[in-house]
Amino acid sequence: MIKRLKIFLKTFSIEGYIWITALLILAIINIESTHFTFCPFSNLGIDFCPGCGLGRSIHHFIHLDFIKSFNVHPLGGAALLILIYRIFTLAKSTRFSIS
């Protein structure tokens, strides 16, 4: 069992690790105390960006605050479900064999 787990972890896609890490960071960080944003539109002073608030919305959705999540960005829950589905798809498509 341990050998199969080691083989799986070695052959799992880097994309899967990136999505898992991103979701873990969104679950752990305190979004209320940070004001930094990666959004280039917001950093340039442009007010409208269709993606702004998506990370905060996912954070609230992970913490089961659905009303706040929807108020921040209505597609946060859908984005989280899509990311979880993508992680499982990557895990399922990982082919490994025991030698």
Secondary structure, DSSP 4 states (H G I P E B T S, - for coil): -HHHHHHHHHHS-HHHHHHHHHHHHHHHS-TTS------HHHHHT----TTTTHHHHHHHHHTT-HHHHHHH-TTHHHHHHHHHHHHHHHHHH------
